[in-house]
Amino acid sequence: MVEIYVDADACPVKDEVVRVADRYDLPVHMVSNAYMRLPQGKSVSQVIVSDGFDAADDWIAENIKPKDIAITADVPLAARCVENGAFVIGPTGKDFSNTSIGMDLAMRNLNAHLRETGEITGGGAAFSKKDRSNFLSVLDRMVNKAKRA
């Protein structure tokens, strides 16, 4: 059975994940460093890990299986999940895959360097309704793809 793992600490699409998971009767693991109020769903479990650096990422990477789905904006975690054979989606609907993850990691590292040197200031674009809609579409497609795989 396909399971969904959510890097929940800063995830803006938890409600959408639960809605899609309920529609397909899939278990969802919301992984975070602290207790948080979660959306109610048929099979939502909360996993609270230690406050250690990357503890939530480590738990997800160690437990996710091939054909499971990870929801994260964390590119290094996405790379670990893709390496494990999982499908990975960012909160804006970004599909991380074997063919894109190398470039995604390179761009992440370049942008981190540019922020450190002051070449980039400020944050990214605000999360929009279009991002939420795109995420729902990609997640629905990904669930169907994972179930067929």
Kinemage of the C-alpha trace (Angstrom):
@kinemage 1
@onewidth
@group {chain A} dominant
@subgroup {mainchain}
@vectorlist {calphas} color= white
{ca met a 1} P 0.000 0.000 0.000
{ca val a 2} L 1.159 3.502 -0.848
{ca glu a 3} L 1.843 5.715 2.176
{ca ile a 4} L 2.336 9.477 2.321
{ca tyr a 5} L 5.086 11.064 4.436
{ca val a 6} L 4.848 14.794 5.160
{ca asp a 7} L 7.738 16.948 6.356
{ca ala a 8} L 5.152 18.750 8.468
{ca asp a 9} L 7.024 21.461 10.392
{ca ala a 10} L 6.484 24.193 7.798
{ca cys a 11} L 4.207 22.439 5.320
{ca pro a 12} L 1.426 24.744 4.047
{ca val a 13} L -0.565 21.932 2.363
{ca lys a 14} L -1.343 19.548 5.234
{ca asp a 15} L -5.117 19.929 4.754
{ca glu a 16} L -4.823 19.138 1.051
{ca val a 17} L -2.694 16.059 1.729
{ca val a 18} L -5.274 14.690 4.157
{ca arg a 19} L -8.140 15.399 1.757
{ca val a 20} L -6.463 13.460 -1.079
{ca ala a 21} L -5.303 10.662 1.246
{ca asp a 22} L -8.844 10.215 2.577
{ca arg a 23} L -10.204 10.019 -0.959
{ca tyr a 24} L -7.795 7.166 -1.767
{ca asp a 25} L -7.740 5.567 1.729
{ca leu a 26} L -3.986 6.108 2.150
{ca pro a 27} L -2.148 6.424 5.458
{ca val a 28} L -0.422 9.751 6.133
{ca his a 29} L 2.553 10.238 8.468
{ca met a 30} L 2.937 13.872 9.572
{ca val a 31} L 6.513 14.109 10.839
{ca ser a 32} L 7.616 17.073 12.970
{ca asn a 33} L 9.909 18.115 15.811
{ca ala a 34} L 7.041 19.149 18.084
{ca tyr a 35} L 3.361 18.584 18.660
{ca met a 36} L 1.102 20.483 16.287
{ca arg a 37} L -2.604 20.541 15.610
{ca leu a 38} L -3.200 18.452 12.497
{ca pro a 39} L -6.131 18.134 10.132
{ca gln a 40} L -8.414 15.222 10.972
{ca gly a 41} L -8.363 12.319 8.562
{ca lys a 42} L -9.072 8.624 8.315
{ca ser a 43} L -5.466 7.494 8.634
{ca val a 44} L -3.377 10.420 9.852
{ca ser a 45} L -0.609 9.640 12.305
{ca gln a 46} L 1.600 12.184 13.988
{ca val a 47} L 5.255 11.304 14.367
{ca ile a 48} L 7.190 13.549 16.739
{ca val a 49} L 10.950 13.219 16.537
{ca ser a 50} L 13.703 14.782 18.645
{ca asp a 51} L 14.802 18.368 18.154
{ca gly a 52} L 18.043 17.111 16.621
{ca phe a 53} L 19.256 18.628 13.371
{ca asp a 54} L 17.414 16.954 10.459
{ca ala a 55} L 15.716 14.447 12.807
{ca ala a 56} L 12.413 14.658 10.895
{ca asp a 57} L 14.242 14.301 7.584
{ca asp a 58} L 16.162 11.297 8.879
{ca trp a 59} L 12.980 9.597 10.119
{ca ile a 60} L 11.248 10.085 6.761
{ca ala a 61} L 14.272 8.922 4.731
{ca glu a 62} L 14.670 5.828 6.934
{ca asn a 63} L 10.991 4.823 6.774
{ca ile a 64} L 9.862 5.723 3.261
{ca lys a 65} L 9.670 2.844 0.806
{ca pro a 66} L 9.707 2.647 -2.990
{ca lys a 67} L 6.466 3.974 -4.486
{ca asp a 68} L 5.528 5.883 -1.315
{ca ile a 69} L 5.023 9.646 -1.601
{ca ala a 70} L 6.945 12.348 0.281
{ca ile a 71} L 5.788 15.952 0.631
{ca thr a 72} L 8.673 18.315 1.335
{ca ala a 73} L 10.253 21.585 0.252
{ca asp a 74} L 13.616 20.358 1.575
{ca val a 75} L 15.693 19.484 -1.502
{ca pro a 76} L 18.272 17.296 0.298
{ca leu a 77} L 15.412 15.283 1.856
{ca ala a 78} L 13.747 15.065 -1.549
{ca ala a 79} L 16.997 13.654 -2.968
{ca arg a 80} L 17.163 11.004 -0.240
{ca cys a 81} L 13.556 9.971 -0.864
{ca val a 82} L 14.009 9.835 -4.650
{ca glu a 83} L 17.099 7.684 -4.057
{ca asn a 84} L 14.871 5.305 -2.038
{ca gly a 85} L 12.491 4.983 -5.008
{ca ala a 86} L 9.754 7.229 -3.629
{ca phe a 87} L 7.750 9.885 -5.430
{ca val a 88} L 8.409 13.390 -4.067
{ca ile a 89} L 6.370 16.568 -4.375
{ca gly a 90} L 7.059 20.052 -3.068
{ca pro a 91} L 4.231 22.137 -1.550
{ca thr a 92} L 3.925 24.172 -4.759
{ca gly a 93} L 3.503 21.013 -6.845
{ca lys a 94} L 7.167 20.733 -7.811
{ca asp a 95} L 7.798 17.132 -8.850
{ca phe a 96} L 11.243 15.960 -7.730
{ca ser a 97} L 12.442 13.037 -9.846
{ca asn a 98} L 15.577 11.131 -10.811
{ca thr a 99} L 15.967 13.364 -13.848
{ca ser a 100} L 15.552 16.679 -12.000
{ca ile a 101} L 17.013 16.125 -8.536
{ca gly a 102} L 20.647 16.789 -9.535
{ca met a 103} L 19.772 20.205 -10.940
{ca asp a 104} L 17.477 20.908 -7.969
{ca leu a 105} L 20.356 20.238 -5.549
{ca ala a 106} L 22.764 22.356 -7.603
{ca met a 107} L 20.317 25.293 -7.697
{ca arg a 108} L 19.669 24.980 -3.958
{ca asn a 109} L 23.401 25.095 -3.238
{ca leu a 110} L 23.958 28.018 -5.619
{ca asn a 111} L 21.120 30.020 -4.071
{ca ala a 112} L 22.420 29.273 -0.557
{ca his a 113} L 25.838 30.572 -1.604
{ca leu a 114} L 24.319 33.694 -3.165
{ca arg a 115} L 22.320 34.386 0.017
{ca glu a 116} L 25.460 33.952 2.147
{ca thr a 117} L 27.371 36.443 0.020
{ca gly a 118} L 24.514 38.943 0.023
{ca glu a 119} L 23.795 38.664 -3.705
{ca ile a 120} L 20.249 37.487 -2.907
{ca thr a 121} L 18.279 39.199 -0.181
{ca gly a 122} L 14.732 38.581 0.940
{ca gly a 123} L 12.684 35.434 0.706
{ca gly a 124} L 11.015 33.615 -2.120
{ca ala a 125} L 7.607 34.291 -3.579
{ca ala a 126} L 4.610 34.033 -1.267
{ca phe a 127} L 2.620 30.785 -1.341
{ca ser a 128} L -0.388 31.369 -3.599
{ca lys a 129} L -3.779 29.859 -4.426
{ca lys a 130} L -2.275 28.782 -7.744
{ca asp a 131} L 0.490 26.900 -5.868
{ca arg a 132} L -2.141 25.145 -3.732
{ca ser a 133} L -4.178 24.184 -6.803
{ca asn a 134} L -1.093 22.978 -8.643
{ca phe a 135} L -0.084 20.899 -5.621
{ca leu a 136} L -3.497 19.203 -5.458
{ca ser a 137} L -3.337 18.338 -9.147
{ca val a 138} L 0.179 16.918 -8.941
{ca leu a 139} L -0.553 14.959 -5.750
{ca asp a 140} L -3.654 13.388 -7.281
{ca arg a 141} L -1.665 12.414 -10.392
{ca met a 142} L 1.199 11.102 -8.231
{ca val a 143} L -1.124 8.942 -6.097
{ca asn a 144} L -2.538 7.326 -9.226
{ca lys a 145} L 0.948 6.787 -10.630
{ca ala a 146} L 2.171 5.246 -7.350
{ca lys a 147} L -0.842 2.932 -7.155
{ca arg a 148} L -0.209 1.699 -10.720
{ca ala a 149} L 3.532 1.210 -10.153
